[in-house]
Structure formats: C-alpha cells, structure tokens
Amino acid sequence: MKREYQNSVFFKKEDKKYYFIGIGFIFLLCGITTHLLGSLEYLYLGDQDEVTWFYHEMMMCCVISSIAIVLIFFMVRKNRLNKRLAFAIDKSGQGIWLNSFVNLKMIFIPFSMLEIDIVHASIIFKYKHAFYCNSRGRMVVKKGKKEKISYQLINEDQFDRFVKIYNLMSDQDKKVDFDKAEINQRISKYSIKHLKGIGTLLSIIGIVMITYNLFPLALDSVQLNTNNVVKYQNLKLNHTYSTSKADFKVNKAYVARNEKNQKIVIFNISFKEKSQDDTFNIFSNLYISSDKNILQEQGTGAKPPVRHSDMVMSNNHPTAIMNQLTNEQYCNKDLSASGGTGTYNVVFKLSDFKNKDYLVYTGDNFEVHPKSYEEKPTYILKFNPNRLEVLQ
Amino acid sequence: MKKITLVLLTMMSILLESGIVLADTNSLYDLHPIQTKNFYDDSEIEYKVTGYQYLKDPVPLTDNKARYLIIHCEANTSDLSKNSSDSIINSDVCKVYDCGHEAVEIEDVVPQKVMKKQPLKNVKSINKVKPNKIYKFDYGVIVYPYDKIILKINPYNFQGLDSQKIIIHAPDSKNGIVLNSMDSLADYAQGGFNK
C-alpha cells in the first residue's frame, strides 16, 4: 500500500501564547517545591550543618532539573506538531490517512470503517480497524479506537477543503456537518483570554519564590549594604575594623584541636572601646557561623566563643589558652587596666568538614534588624579554616 | 654502646622534665612579700600591702584552671581621731587585673560558709574600726594564673604613695596563644593545675 495523499490537513504553526502558560506553570511548581525544601531546611537548621548542606544541594538540583524540564518542554512542543501532517485523504479515494502519534506513524482507515464527528471544537475520528505498515514493510491491522484532534491545532482552510471532499466520497449517513463560523464562535467562547499575561505572571511568581529561597541574601544584603549596616568582607589579619563603639583588629588566627579532638579556631584580637557605654560587651558581640545569611536567619546556627573550659593541643600536650576572652565585661573602660583597650584570645568550636566560615561582630542580638542596632556596622568576615596557620 | 647512650639520654630527659614540674608548680603557691610606702585614706587610716599568695586549696569550683589570689593588707588606725568610731576599712587598697580586666572578687562568688573558714577568713570588709589598732585583712580575687596578672596598689591615689603596678605574671609566648616552655607557669598551663 502506497502512502499517497490528497487534500492533506497540516497542523498549524503553534501559537506562542500557549508556551507562556506552560512555562508559567513549570516555574510556579518549581518555586513551590523550592519553598517547601527551604522550609524543611529551616526546620533542621542548627548544628546539623550536613543537613543544611544536603537541603541546599537538593534545592539546587530542583532548580537545575526545572530548567531542564522547561528546555525539554520547548523542544518537544516544537518538534511534535509544528507543520506536521495531521490527516489526509488517500489518493485512491478509498479511505483516509491519520497521524496516530505513535512514532508519528500514519495509519490508513477505509471510509467504510470510519466515522468523523465534530464535538465542540474537536474533530473525533472513530474507526473499527486501521492498517499500517510495520518496519518490515508488512501490513498490520490496528484495533479500533477514537482519535481526537483539536480544531485549533490544524489549518482551518485545509480542513474546510478536506471536509468538502470527504463528504463527496463518503456515504450519505457518514457526512460531516461542518460550519466554520459556528466552530470559531465556540472556540472564542471557551478560550482563556490573556494567556500570555497569566503565563508571565505565574513565571514571575515562580522565579521570585526560587530566588528568595535560594538566594535570600541577594535580596536582603543589597538593602543592608546600601546603608552601611552590614559589611561582608574577607577576614584580613592586622586590619582595623571600625564600628561606632569600638575598633578591633585580628592579629593572628590559628586552627587547632582541643583535648577532646574537636577542631577549634583561635583569634588573637585587639579591641579598643570608643564609647562610654557601660553595657559595652565584646564577648556577646562575637560569633562564628558557617552561614553567610546569619542575620536574615535571626542568628540560627551562630556560635558564641567558648569559655575557659577547653585546653588546646600544643606540641601534643593539652595546654591552657592564655588571655582568653571569657567575660562579658572585658574591655569595658571602667573595669580595664588600660582604659578600654585589650588583646584577647577568642576561641570558637568549628565544624570539621567546612572550608568556609564567618567571624561575625554584631552590636546587638539577632532578633532585631541590623538597621536598628546602636552599634554599626555589623561585620561578617569570611575565612577558610583550612588555610589558617596550625597551632604548634 | 648506642643502646646504652640512648637509655641514658632518655633517663636524663625524664629526670630533667620531672625536675621542672616539681619546682614550678610548687613555687606558684609561695607567699610573695611586697614592700611599699604606706598611704592614707581620707579618714587618716594608714594602709600597706604586705604580699600576695595563690591558694592551693580551696580552688574555684567553676574552673579547675583558675585560682584564688589573696593580697595581704594591713590597716593602721593610730592616727584615727577618737571620735570617728564609725570609720570603715577601705576596700579599694588594691585591684587585680587578669588579662587587662578587673578580676572577679572572691566575696562575690564564694558562699559565706566557705568565707568563714581559713584561708579565706580574712577576706572581708571591716566596719566600725577602733583607733590605735592594726587590722590585718585580705583582698581576694579569682584569676587564671597563666594570664597576664597585674596587681595595682593604691589604684585611687590616696595620699602618700603614687599608685603602683606589680606584674605578678607576664606571659612568655611566641604565638600569643600558649605559653613558651620557658615560662614559669608553662607546666601549670599544661595541666599542672590538676596536681
């Protein structure tokens, strides 16, 4: 059986407005998923850095896979229907050829076994049997089925011509009752208006959700930085960091292990108090965090310095750390020997597997927005514990 | 021959190390006398600081690395007029700074029961003094001996003596974090406080 067509009906070049709504839904779905993962991460925060890391990775996977889905969606839609043959009358006038969408194979349906009906805006091909050639060139019988093709997807003029020819060739009782104007009226009645606008809106909501959950800092830090409220910098040794109430300088930074074999970091820091504030408190101003977004997360996971409980391993001996910052009132002008200046060793416990941590100097508690702090700015100083000098 | 030399060297190093341990840890608790000029407060009570000493027992409960440091002081009321019987012994005779910061006073943290027993019995404020008497009293603080410890005598510049600083311990350290082995308290910092 030769595949020769006449009065072919092709699919139309697709309307781009359908892409918008599809992509919009994908972005929205992705945004909701990212938000749910973000909420899960928030629940498990704290000392469980591994869990945090895991959820970050999952969120990244989610975003990457959704981008992939969008691309695949585009490719599939583009290749699936665009200008392909939908159906045609056989040149011999014995039946029609119909695109079965199974490997884009055309199936032959004799007129005697076919019934065409138009319901709302869909063309329904109902057939008892169909025939097609398999890969070996043999004729195979296909079981009867209903195929539905939307009128909106096919070329209207070609279909108009097809119906006229079909009605001429088929029996009286099988003629198709087709009124172009009526169908167009039905379509405009049920079609969703402003598809492009809705799709764009959904996309924007989805993208904002993804961005907010993945990069909260990108939104907030810009806002914070403009007012000189928070400074994100790399930790520099022997550099004076200045706030409205104090100057401080990290003279030395060492990584070491305590007698329980936990990793610790020791900062030798000089302070100079500038204010006459009785409540000035260095101890509670310092933290380390493995998360840059410590302020946005109200200090979740921020670790204060350890007090005089740890011995550091030096030359394989557990040794006390001298001049350790242990007291909230250190460096207070009224209580210090040198009028508000001092050099102390500040000790923090580290997580073992991290290669990025932040030394945080903040003038107030994390529950308040940094803009409302009396002491400004807040410093978030990045350092790599693995690159610090190892204490001998 | 090699083996004998090695054994001898090992034995010598053990002996040397143990020798340093004994000498240093014990000397921490010695009494250190101080001789300074006397000074007078507004009530004409004469004061002098006579010495300081770390207590081996008791030790602070909060941290076994910390110690009680007692400053021995004397107050002489021979110049006090007979009518001023409501005078009190001034507690601002000295101050101790640990790591540049005013050290916590024993009275603020130690329970009254312990304060009533020796050697903390003399750490107290004396009220209603009588003329022509010598009162011995102590000023007590909690410090980490391996930190930089400074004793400031007459911190408020009472008459007769300019305020005077005595460095009780100046840490000897290369890295500013742990003491060098040559520091007198190197062994104490390396766990000698447990002995």
Interface residues (C-beta under 8 A of the other chain):
Chain A: N251 K252 Y254 I266 N268 H308 S309 M311 V312 S314 H317 P318 T319 A320 I321 M322 N323 Q324 N327 Q329 Y330 C331 N332 L335 S336 A337 S338 T341 G342 T343 Y344 N345 L391 Q392
Chain B: D63 K65 A66 Y97 C99 G100 H101 E102 V104 Y144 Y146 D147 K148 I150 K152 P171 S173 N175 G176 I177 V178 L179 Y188 A189 Q190 G191 F193
